[in-house]
Amino acid sequence: MSRAWALFKAHPYIGNVVGYTTLFASADLIQQRVLGGGRPATGASRPGDSPQPDSSTVGIDWSQTAKVALVGFCFHANFNYHWLRGLERLLPGGGFRRITLKVGLDQLIAAPATISAFFIGLSILERKDDPLEDWRGKFWTSYKGVDIRHNKDRKVHRKEPKSQDIYLRLLVKLYRFLARRSNAPFNKVVLRRLFMSKTNRPPLSVSSLIRKMRLAGRENRTAVVVGTITDDVRIQDIPKLKVCALRVTDGARRRILKAGGEILTFDQLALAAPKGQGTVLLSGRRKAREVYRHFGKAPGTPHSHSKPYIRSKGRKFERARGRRASRGYKN
């Protein structure tokens, strides 16, 4: 221990680098243990794996800790070392006025630089689409030293699908690779839609598909639907279509193939169009579900068109309620 202390005193730069790296890694580990920011402590890590026993090391996201330590090692240790030495050369000695000036310069120059470097550097290492997202949301509170309550924070940003369907997860693995290795936005959009829940991947009917593919400039293109294509018996004649979807109902599949069309899976599409060339991304209406009819202003209030939840459609149940005095009240 004494030798290490003597080494750090003889070489303050080495001591500064080791100290900042250890400090950043330790702070992240403490935060994960206290706030539960790591992976779940029990359960299988992959679909099909047997659950692992609980231990003190399970639940720690070591990848995140390594990234935090790397930011401290690469930027903060070097910047703070040279910044403080330069500040001491610029304003040597002590005294109330000099110390106040040093603190003021440190807060005006060094603090914004180190806070910005931490959030932006961590976002770059995590390969986020927008490296400035965390910086915009957390810089000002961190700079002021204000800690807001986090017990109700809920950042809805999926990094993988909730479903344990192995075929869906294989497609995610494929398009994650394509999105990383190619600069085509098509693969990033498909990957993000593969993460979505079923309510955010609404089905698309054959009639809507035909109507959207008849628009100008979409001839001889492949319609890509990250969801289900359903049949529509109201349509008598179906043109020749080339589609790619996660699922196609039996009726829709039979009619598309009978018309001379072609149906691709997403792994076949990755081979035919790895950058999405010659494709059109389509999706169904997300608000087409019946439940959306009940959303909005309360039923019965002026200018409300929301559908009420009722027990019956009889004379005494929500018939002209709010518009006639004999039916509850009148506005």
Summary of the structure (lengths in Angstrom):
residues: 331
radius of gyration: 29.6
end to end distance: 81.8
largest distance: 92.4
contacts: 824
relative contact order: 0.06
helix: 50%
strand: 9%
